[in-house]
Amino acid sequence: MNVTSDILTILIRNQKSAIRYLTLFAVSIVLIGIALIFYSLIFIEDSGISDTIKLILGVGGGFISTISAFPINQIIIRIEKMRLYQYYDSNMDKMTKNDIKKVEELISKSLDKIF
């Protein structure tokens, strides 16, 4: 294993971590919204409709609607980068020196964006 392959492995791991974080964030927002809506619906049955229940219901709906502004394209871009890095990592031994040089330039550009 050479340095380029090691760096590609780290870049792949970073992309997977970022995808997990973004997905967890989106799922958390939706779950909080659903929980607030269920919470408000339980209290509607017990005490009838009040301003507090309407507020909780509105906040829950707001959490759910914020998912529409979630930047799904960031996840897609990260998945594409990860697949590209995985392709380069798995085919490194089959590449010519010129191809390896191009991969190293790509890695250099990726690292420049990070730092």
Stockholm file with secondary structure:
# STOCKHOLM 1.0

chainA/1-115         MNVTSDILTILIRNQKSAIRYLTLFAVSIVLIGIALIFYSLIFIEDSGISDTIKLILGVGGGFISTISAFPINQIIIRIEKMRLYQYYDSNMDKMTKNDIKKVEELISKSLDKIF
#=GR chainA/1-115 SS CCHHHHHHHHHHHHHHHHHHHHHHHHHHHHHHHHHHHHHHHHHHHHHCCCHHHHHHHHHHHHHHHGGGGSCHHHHHHHHHHHHHHHHHHHTGGGSCHHHHHHHHHHHHHHHHHHC
#=GC SS_cons         CCHHHHHHHHHHHHHHHHHHHHHHHHHHHHHHHHHHHHHHHHHHHHHCCCHHHHHHHHHHHHHHHGGGGSCHHHHHHHHHHHHHHHHHHHTGGGSCHHHHHHHHHHHHHHHHHHC
//
